[in-house]
Amino acid sequence: MAPRQTRRQFLKTAGTVAAAAAWLPGILSAAEPNERLGVGLIGTGGRQGAHIQVLNYLKQNYPVDIVAVCDAYRPRMKKAAEGMKVKMYSDHRDLLKDPNVNVVCIATPDHLHGYQAIDALKAGKDVYCEKPVTHWRQFDLIKQLAEEVKKSGRVFQLGSQGMSDRAWHQIAQMIKDGMIGQPIHAECGYFRVGDWGERGMPIDDPNVKPGEDLNWEAFLGDSPKRPFDVSRYFRWRMYEDYAGGPVTDLFPHSLTPVVHMLGVTLPKMVVAAGGIFRYPEREVPDTFNMLIDYPEKITVAVLGTQGNNDPGVECRGAGGRVPIIRGWEGSLTVRGGKIAYFPADGAQKNKEAKQFPVERGEDMTEHWKQFLDCCRAKDPKTNSPADMAYHVQTALIMGSWSLKQGKVAKFDAVKGEIVMGA
């Protein structure tokens, strides 16, 4: 579980006290107070700890309760369940049978997300799923998940909480309104120091063995069947069987807002470069750079390393480096907390630089609230819906395959397949 925060610390990260106070008194209008949503948590590790804090805060004034938890590692699950006085399930399929669970939050290793989300949708549950929506090898699974969301009519939201930042929605409208003319290029990325592997993922019990307290087979899922290894279990982000490095761990935060702002969907071509440049103990890259060409004649550069935090570049929320969107007539980005427009040479309109206030910054509590409001209204238009998750993850999978194979990845739009070229 993540370390407990004070209420003051929590409000600082989830949103300002003033912003929280502004909407909390009025959010019961969508339903009667006794119509509460029951949330089941699949996975009770560090990331789920942040969701627990948000939901425990929300339930003070919003009709929602955590009612059940599930984890393959019993000591961790038991600690979470006893702390909240909720039911425990060792198998997520048993949790999905619980009639008190209306919504699930999936925060498990990457390679389990897609399967658990599909199971939840088939069980009639709405789904909040942590990024990445699937593992880098699971392209067919992300297609299946996107189809299942449409077929089920359930609500889905990806845990790319940066999409709660109104800056990206404001810029998207500015682009639609023609402020920068025809978009042609965009740049985003994620830079930080730290591998979140050997140094960043603690081993709860170095002496634990598979058995009643730890379900190794459930953890493995569809990954290669390997003998139990305590490092693989607790430090799974280091290993390519379960994770992908920056391209799938961090770039969903960076690329999702850009895809939204540009209004693009599936790529035409992706090429990638990078590797293990700083942390030799890991299997996944620590440095990753990719170029994405879209059919709309737009190139997106996604750059990043976990070997330097790029202190000279402005960052914003969970997304890392602030994106810049370039068009024939000008560029849009965020500078100093404001949306900034810069005219291009020869611009025919909007010939002067301008700045615009951001309506609201990133707020994880607001991300959850908007999702829950959609669940109550049966509205699929969440901040980060399934179709956008499919489009973003397809580009990231193509980048992962490109680096691994040293080839260009192309998307066959007719067959809906990734084709690896020379």
C-alpha positions in Angstrom: 0.0 0.0 0.0 1.2 3.5 -0.7 2.1 5.6 2.4 -0.8 7.4 4.0 -1.1 11.1 3.3 -2.5 13.8 5.5 -5.7 15.4 4.2 -3.7 18.5 3.4 -1.1 16.5 1.4 -3.9 14.6 -0.4 -5.7 17.8 -1.4 -2.5 19.2 -2.8 -2.0 16.3 -5.1 -5.6 15.6 -6.0 -6.6 19.2 -6.5 -6.8 22.4 -4.5 -8.9 22.7 -1.4 -10.9 25.5 -3.1 -11.6 23.5 -6.2 -12.7 20.5 -4.2 -15.0 22.6 -2.1 -16.5 24.2 -5.2 -18.0 20.9 -6.6 -18.4 18.6 -3.6 -21.6 20.1 -2.2 -23.5 19.8 -5.5 -22.5 16.4 -6.9 -25.4 14.5 -5.4 -27.8 16.0 -7.9 -27.4 13.1 -10.4 -29.1 10.6 -8.1 -30.6 10.1 -4.7 -28.1 9.9 -1.8 -28.9 6.2 -1.1 -28.1 5.1 -4.6 -24.5 4.3 -3.9 -21.9 2.7 -6.2 -19.9 -0.2 -4.8 -16.3 -0.3 -6.0 -14.3 -3.5 -6.1 -10.5 -3.2 -6.2 -8.5 -5.7 -8.2 -5.0 -5.4 -7.0 -4.0 -3.8 -3.7 -0.4 -2.7 -4.4 1.1 0.8 -4.5 -0.9 2.3 -7.3 -4.1 1.1 -5.9 -3.2 2.9 -2.7 -3.7 6.2 -4.6 -7.1 5.1 -5.8 -8.1 4.1 -2.2 -7.2 7.6 -1.0 -9.3 9.3 -3.7 -12.3 7.0 -3.1 -12.2 7.4 0.7 -12.1 11.1 0.2 -14.9 11.1 -2.3 -17.3 9.0 -0.2 -17.5 11.8 2.3 -19.8 13.7 -0.1 -20.4 11.4 -3.0 -22.5 8.1 -3.1 -19.6 5.7 -3.5 -18.1 3.0 -1.3 -15.2 0.5 -1.6 -16.9 -2.8 -0.9 -14.3 -5.5 -1.9 -10.7 -6.2 -2.7 -8.8 -8.9 -4.5 -5.1 -9.7 -4.8 -2.9 -12.7 -5.6 -0.8 -11.8 -2.6 -2.9 -12.5 0.5 -0.9 -10.4 3.2 -1.2 -7.3 1.1 -4.9 -7.9 0.4 -5.6 -8.7 4.1 -4.0 -5.4 5.2 -6.1 -3.4 2.7 -9.4 -5.3 3.6 -8.9 -5.0 7.3 -8.1 -1.3 7.1 -11.4 -0.6 5.2 -13.5 -3.5 6.7 -14.4 -4.9 3.3 -14.7 -8.4 1.7 -11.6 -10.2 0.4 -11.4 -12.3 -2.8 -8.3 -14.3 -3.9 -9.7 -14.6 -7.4 -11.0 -11.6 -9.3 -13.7 -13.7 -10.9 -15.2 -14.3 -7.5 -15.1 -10.6 -6.8 -17.0 -10.0 -10.0 -19.8 -12.2 -8.8 -20.4 -10.0 -5.8 -23.8 -8.2 -6.4 -22.6 -5.3 -4.3 -19.8 -4.5 -6.8 -21.0 -2.1 -9.5 -17.6 -0.8 -10.5 -14.1 -2.3 -10.6 -10.7 -0.6 -10.4 -7.9 -2.6 -12.0 -4.4 -1.9 -10.8 -2.5 -5.1 -11.4 0.6 -5.9 -13.5 0.3 -4.8 -17.1 -0.2 -8.2 -18.7 -3.3 -8.9 -16.6 -5.3 -5.7 -17.3 -7.0 -6.6 -20.5 -8.2 -10.0 -19.3 -9.5 -8.7 -16.0 -11.2 -5.8 -17.8 -13.0 -8.1 -20.3 -14.1 -10.4 -17.4 -15.5 -7.4 -15.6 -17.4 -6.1 -18.6 -18.9 -9.5 -19.3 -20.0 -9.6 -15.6 -21.9 -6.3 -16.1 -19.4 -4.0 -14.2 -18.1 -0.6 -15.2 -14.3 -0.5 -15.4 -11.6 1.9 -14.3 -8.4 0.4 -15.7 -4.9 1.5 -15.0 -2.6 2.2 -17.9 -1.3 0.5 -20.0 -4.6 -1.0 -21.0 -2.7 -4.1 -22.2 0.8 -5.5 -22.3 3.1 -4.8 -25.3 2.6 -8.2 -26.8 -1.2 -8.2 -26.5 -2.4 -6.3 -29.6 -5.3 -8.8 -30.3 -6.4 -8.4 -26.7 -6.7 -4.6 -26.9 -8.8 -5.0 -30.0 -11.0 -7.5 -28.2 -11.4 -5.2 -25.2 -12.4 -2.2 -27.3 -15.1 -4.4 -29.0 -16.3 -5.8 -25.7 -16.8 -2.3 -24.3 -19.0 -1.4 -27.3 -20.9 -4.6 -27.1 -21.5 -4.5 -23.3 -22.6 -0.9 -23.1 -20.6 -0.5 -19.9 -18.5 2.5 -19.0 -14.7 2.3 -19.3 -12.0 4.7 -18.3 -8.3 4.4 -18.6 -6.2 5.6 -15.7 -4.5 8.4 -17.7 -5.6 11.0 -15.2 -3.8 13.8 -17.1 -7.0 13.9 -19.3 -8.7 15.7 -16.4 -6.5 18.7 -17.2 -8.8 21.1 -19.1 -5.7 22.5 -21.0 -5.8 19.5 -23.4 -9.5 19.9 -24.1 -9.2 23.7 -24.6 -6.3 23.2 -27.0 -8.3 20.5 -28.9 -11.1 23.0 -29.5 -8.6 25.7 -30.6 -7.2 23.3 -33.1 -10.7 22.5 -34.4 -11.3 26.2 -34.7 -8.3 26.5 -37.0 -6.0 28.5 -34.7 -2.9 26.8 -35.9 -4.1 25.8 -39.4 -3.4 22.3 -40.6 -1.6 20.3 -37.8 1.7 18.8 -39.1 3.8 17.9 -36.1 3.7 17.3 -32.4 6.2 16.5 -29.6 5.7 15.1 -26.2 7.6 12.7 -23.9 8.5 11.7 -20.4 11.9 12.2 -18.6 12.8 11.3 -15.1 15.6 9.7 -13.0 14.7 6.3 -11.6 14.0 2.8 -13.0 11.0 1.8 -10.7 12.6 -1.6 -10.7 15.3 -2.8 -8.4 15.5 0.6 -6.7 11.8 1.5 -6.7 9.7 -1.6 -6.1 10.2 -3.0 -2.6 10.0 -6.8 -1.9 7.4 -7.2 0.8 8.8 -10.6 2.0 12.0 -12.0 0.5 11.3 -15.5 1.9 7.7 -15.9 0.6 6.9 -18.9 -1.5 3.9 -19.8 -3.8 1.0 -21.2 -1.9 -1.9 -20.0 0.2 -0.4 -16.5 0.6 0.8 -16.1 -3.0 -0.8 -17.3 -6.2 2.1 -17.5 -8.7 0.0 -19.0 -11.5 -2.6 -16.1 -11.2 0.3 -13.7 -11.5 1.8 -15.3 -14.5 -1.5 -15.2 -16.5 -0.6 -15.6 -20.2 3.1 -14.8 -19.7 5.8 -17.5 -20.1 5.5 -20.2 -17.5 8.6 -19.6 -15.4 9.6 -21.0 -11.9 8.8 -18.7 -9.0 11.2 -15.8 -8.5 10.6 -13.3 -5.7 12.1 -10.4 -7.7 9.8 -11.1 -10.7 6.8 -11.1 -8.5 7.5 -7.9 -6.5 9.6 -6.0 -9.1 7.7 -7.0 -12.2 8.3 -3.7 -14.0 11.9 -4.8 -14.6 10.9 -7.8 -16.7 9.6 -7.8 -20.3 7.2 -10.7 -19.6 5.1 -8.3 -17.5 6.1 -4.7 -18.5 7.6 -2.7 -21.4 9.5 0.2 -19.9 8.8 3.9 -20.7 6.8 3.1 -23.9 4.0 1.4 -22.0 4.6 2.5 -18.5 4.9 6.3 -19.1 4.0 7.1 -22.7 0.3 6.5 -22.2 0.3 9.6 -20.1 2.2 11.6 -22.7 0.5 10.4 -25.9 -3.1 10.2 -24.8 -3.6 14.0 -24.6 -1.8 14.5 -28.0 -4.1 12.0 -29.7 -7.1 13.7 -28.2 -5.9 17.2 -29.2 -5.1 16.2 -32.8 -8.2 14.0 -33.2 -6.2 11.2 -34.8 -6.9 7.5 -34.3 -4.7 4.7 -35.7 -1.2 5.3 -36.9 0.1 4.7 -40.4 3.7 3.9 -39.4 5.9 3.8 -36.2 9.7 3.6 -35.8 11.5 3.5 -32.5 15.1 3.7 -31.0 16.5 3.3 -27.6 17.5 0.5 -25.2 19.0 -0.2 -21.8 21.4 2.7 -21.4 21.6 3.2 -17.6 20.0 0.3 -15.6 21.7 -3.0 -16.7 19.7 -5.0 -14.1 16.5 -4.6 -16.0 15.2 -6.4 -19.1 13.0 -3.5 -20.4 14.4 -0.3 -21.9 15.2 2.7 -19.8 15.4 5.0 -22.8 12.8 5.0 -25.6 12.2 7.4 -28.5 9.5 6.9 -31.2 8.1 8.6 -34.3 4.5 8.1 -35.3 3.2 9.0 -38.7 -0.6 9.3 -39.0 -2.7 9.1 -42.2 -3.6 12.8 -41.7 0.0 13.7 -42.6 1.0 14.4 -39.0 4.1 13.2 -37.2 4.2 12.8 -33.5 7.6 12.5 -31.7 7.4 10.8 -28.3 10.8 11.0 -26.5 12.0 9.8 -23.1 14.6 8.4 -20.8 14.7 7.3 -17.1 18.3 8.4 -16.9 17.7 12.2 -16.8 14.7 14.3 -15.6 15.2 17.1 -18.2 14.9 19.9 -15.6 15.1 22.7 -18.2 11.8 21.6 -19.9 8.3 22.5 -18.5 6.4 19.5 -17.2 2.7 19.2 -16.3 1.0 16.7 -14.1 1.3 13.0 -14.9 2.1 13.6 -18.5 5.7 14.6 -18.2 7.0 17.0 -20.8 4.4 19.5 -21.9 3.3 18.7 -25.4 3.7 21.1 -28.3 1.3 21.0 -31.3 2.6 22.5 -34.5 0.5 23.6 -37.5 1.0 25.4 -40.7 -0.1 28.7 -39.1 1.3 28.4 -35.6 1.9 26.3 -32.5 0.1 25.6 -29.2 1.6 24.5 -25.9 1.5 25.4 -22.2 4.0 27.8 -20.7 4.0 29.1 -17.2 0.6 27.5 -16.4 -1.1 29.1 -19.4 -2.0 28.0 -22.9 0.5 29.7 -25.2 0.0 30.3 -28.9 3.0 31.2 -31.2 2.5 32.2 -34.8 4.5 30.5 -37.5 6.5 32.4 -40.1 4.2 33.7 -42.7 1.0 33.1 -40.7 -2.0 34.5 -42.5 -4.1 34.9 -39.3 -3.5 35.0 -35.6 -0.2 36.8 -36.3 0.6 37.7 -32.7 1.6 35.4 -29.8 -1.2 35.0 -27.3 -1.9 33.4 -23.9 -5.1 31.9 -22.5 -5.9 30.8 -18.9 -6.4 27.1 -18.2 -9.8 26.4 -16.9 -8.6 23.7 -14.5 -5.4 21.7 -14.0 -5.0 17.9 -13.6 -7.0 16.5 -10.7 -7.2 12.8 -10.1 -10.2 13.2 -7.8 -12.0 15.0 -10.7 -10.9 12.2 -13.0 -12.6 9.6 -10.7 -15.6 11.8 -10.2 -16.2 12.3 -13.9 -15.9 8.5 -14.4 -18.4 7.8 -11.6 -20.8 10.4 -13.0 -20.6 8.6 -16.3 -21.3 5.2 -14.6 -24.4 6.7 -12.9 -25.6 8.2 -16.2 -24.6 5.2 -18.3 -22.6 7.7 -20.4 -19.6 6.2 -22.2 -17.9 9.6 -22.8 -15.3 9.4 -20.1 -12.1 11.5 -20.0 -10.2 8.5 -21.4 -12.6 6.1 -23.1 -11.9 2.6 -24.6 -11.6 3.7 -28.2 -8.9 6.2 -27.4 -7.1 3.7 -25.2 -7.2 1.3 -28.2 -5.8 4.0 -30.6 -3.0 5.1 -28.1 -2.0 1.5 -27.1 -1.8 0.4 -30.8 0.8 3.1 -31.5 2.7 2.2 -28.3 2.7 -1.5 -29.2 3.9 -0.7 -32.7 6.7 1.3 -31.1 7.6 -1.6 -28.8 7.7 -4.1 -31.6 9.7 -1.7 -33.8 12.5 -1.4 -31.2 12.5 -5.1 -30.4 12.8 -6.2 -34.0 14.7 -3.3 -35.4 12.0 -2.8 -38.1 9.4 -0.3 -39.1 5.9 -1.1 -37.9 3.1 -0.3 -40.2 -0.7 -0.5 -39.6 -2.9 -2.2 -42.2 -6.1 -0.2 -41.8 -8.1 -2.7 -44.0 -7.2 -5.8 -42.1 -6.7 -4.0 -38.7 -3.3 -5.6 -38.3 0.2 -4.5 -37.5 2.7 -5.4 -40.2 6.4 -5.4 -39.5 8.6 -4.2 -42.4 12.3 -3.8 -43.1 
